């Protein structure tokens, strides 16, 4: 799954770069799929896509029952039972998200990153897009656990997730 996501991003990036070479411009003139039908009728001008737009499309899709946040990955707390807790600082609060098994979390890096994720505070907090399933157990609410981690995607520092 991780390799598929990276491959999809690399393919989209190579299309972006190839279009730049052909057009001799900084951003190619491409249309989003949903704009194609209306643009053909002359209702919309084609929209150019930036590298950030390509990354936006390469991100893992959010499935039913999941939520996504973007923030700084500050710390990975590990307990003696093998459970890990991701602490992610967003603009308005810190999320505490559980991973009962790190092997089941989908990690994808769109930037250079350490090969392994280890327990403890992050020396250089990474900008991440994190997908999780919200907690609905009252015990989790008392423990201030926001949910269970599904995917962690490391993105460039200047990337902003579109809502």
C-alpha positions as CSV (number, residue, x, y, z in Angstrom):
1,X,0.0,0.0,0.0
2,X,2.8,2.5,0.9
3,X,4.6,1.7,-2.4
4,X,1.4,2.2,-4.4
5,X,0.9,5.6,-2.8
6,X,4.5,6.7,-3.5
7,X,4.3,5.4,-7.1
8,X,1.0,7.3,-7.6
9,X,2.6,10.5,-6.3
10,X,5.8,10.0,-8.4
11,X,3.6,9.4,-11.5
12,X,1.7,12.6,-10.9
13,X,4.8,14.5,-10.2
14,X,6.4,13.3,-13.4
15,X,3.3,14.3,-15.4
16,X,3.5,17.7,-13.8
17,X,7.2,18.1,-14.7
18,X,6.7,16.8,-18.3
19,X,3.9,19.3,-18.8
20,X,6.2,22.1,-17.6
21,X,8.8,21.0,-20.1
22,X,6.3,20.9,-23.0
23,X,4.6,24.2,-22.1
24,X,7.8,26.0,-21.0
25,X,5.8,27.4,-18.1
26,X,5.9,27.0,-14.4
27,X,2.5,25.5,-14.1
28,X,0.8,23.4,-16.8
29,X,-2.7,24.0,-18.0
30,X,-4.6,21.0,-16.9
31,X,-8.3,20.5,-16.0
32,X,-9.7,18.6,-13.0
33,X,-11.9,15.7,-14.0
34,X,-15.0,17.3,-12.7
35,X,-14.3,20.5,-14.6
36,X,-13.9,18.8,-18.0
37,X,-17.6,18.6,-18.8
38,X,-18.4,22.2,-17.9
39,X,-15.1,23.6,-19.5
40,X,-16.0,21.9,-22.8
41,X,-19.2,23.9,-22.7
42,X,-17.2,27.1,-22.3
43,X,-18.5,27.7,-18.7
44,X,-15.1,27.4,-17.0
45,X,-11.5,28.2,-17.9
46,X,-9.1,25.3,-17.4
47,X,-7.5,25.3,-14.0
48,X,-3.7,24.8,-13.7
49,X,-2.5,22.4,-11.0
50,X,0.4,23.1,-8.7
51,X,2.8,20.6,-7.2
52,X,0.6,20.9,-4.0
53,X,-2.5,20.0,-6.0
54,X,-0.8,16.8,-7.3
55,X,0.2,15.9,-3.7
56,X,-3.4,16.6,-2.6
57,X,-4.6,14.0,-5.1
58,X,-1.8,11.5,-4.1
59,X,-2.9,11.4,-0.5
60,X,-4.7,8.3,0.8
61,X,-8.4,8.8,0.3
62,X,-10.5,9.1,3.5
63,X,-13.0,6.2,3.8
64,X,-16.3,6.0,5.5
65,X,-16.0,6.5,9.3
66,X,-12.6,8.1,9.0
67,X,-11.4,11.6,9.7
68,X,-8.2,13.4,8.6
69,X,-6.1,16.1,10.3
70,X,-2.9,18.0,9.5
71,X,-0.4,19.1,12.1
72,X,3.1,18.6,13.5
73,X,4.0,15.1,14.7
74,X,5.4,16.0,18.1
75,X,5.8,12.7,20.0
76,X,5.2,9.0,19.9
77,X,4.4,7.6,23.3
78,X,4.9,3.8,23.7
79,X,3.6,1.7,26.6
80,X,4.8,-1.7,27.8
81,X,1.9,-3.4,26.1
82,X,3.0,-2.5,22.6
83,X,0.5,0.3,22.1
84,X,1.7,3.6,20.7
85,X,0.1,7.1,20.9
86,X,0.8,9.7,18.3
87,X,0.7,13.3,19.6
88,X,-0.1,15.7,16.7
89,X,-0.3,19.5,17.3
90,X,-2.8,21.1,15.0
91,X,-3.6,24.9,14.9
92,X,-6.2,24.6,17.7
93,X,-5.2,21.6,19.9
94,X,-3.1,18.5,20.4
95,X,-4.6,15.1,19.2
96,X,-3.7,11.9,21.0
97,X,-4.3,9.0,18.6
98,X,-3.7,5.3,19.4
99,X,-2.0,2.6,17.3
100,X,-2.5,-0.8,18.9
101,X,0.1,-2.1,16.3
102,X,2.5,0.2,14.4
103,X,2.7,-2.6,11.8
104,X,-0.9,-1.9,10.9
105,X,-0.4,1.9,10.4
106,X,0.1,2.9,6.8
107,X,3.2,5.2,6.7
108,X,3.9,7.2,3.5
109,X,6.6,9.9,3.1
110,X,6.4,12.5,0.4
111,X,9.6,14.1,1.7
112,X,12.9,12.7,2.9
113,X,12.4,11.1,6.3
114,X,14.0,8.7,8.8
115,X,13.5,5.1,7.8
116,X,12.1,4.2,11.2
117,X,9.7,5.8,13.6
118,X,10.8,5.5,17.2
119,X,9.2,6.2,20.6
120,X,9.8,9.6,22.2
121,X,9.7,13.2,21.3
122,X,10.5,14.1,17.7
123,X,13.8,16.1,17.4
124,X,12.4,17.7,14.2
125,X,8.6,17.5,14.3
126,X,7.3,16.6,10.8
127,X,4.3,18.1,9.0
128,X,1.9,15.2,8.7
129,X,-1.5,14.4,7.4
130,X,-3.0,11.8,9.7
131,X,-6.1,9.6,9.0
132,X,-7.9,8.1,12.0
133,X,-11.1,6.5,13.1
134,X,-12.6,8.6,15.9
135,X,-13.0,6.9,19.3
136,X,-16.5,6.2,20.5
137,X,-15.8,4.3,23.7
138,X,-16.4,6.3,26.9
139,X,-13.1,4.8,28.3
140,X,-11.2,6.5,25.5
141,X,-12.9,9.8,26.2
142,X,-11.8,9.6,29.8
143,X,-8.2,8.7,28.7
144,X,-8.4,11.6,26.3
145,X,-7.7,9.4,23.3
146,X,-9.2,10.9,20.1
147,X,-9.2,7.7,18.0
148,X,-7.2,5.0,16.3
149,X,-4.5,5.8,13.7
150,X,-5.0,4.4,10.2
151,X,-2.4,6.3,8.1
152,X,0.4,8.8,8.7
153,X,1.6,10.7,5.6
154,X,4.7,13.0,5.9
155,X,4.2,16.0,3.7
156,X,6.4,19.1,2.9
157,X,6.5,21.8,5.5
158,X,4.7,24.3,3.2
159,X,1.9,21.9,2.3
160,X,-1.6,22.8,3.4
161,X,-4.4,20.2,3.4
162,X,-7.6,21.3,1.6
163,X,-10.7,20.7,3.6
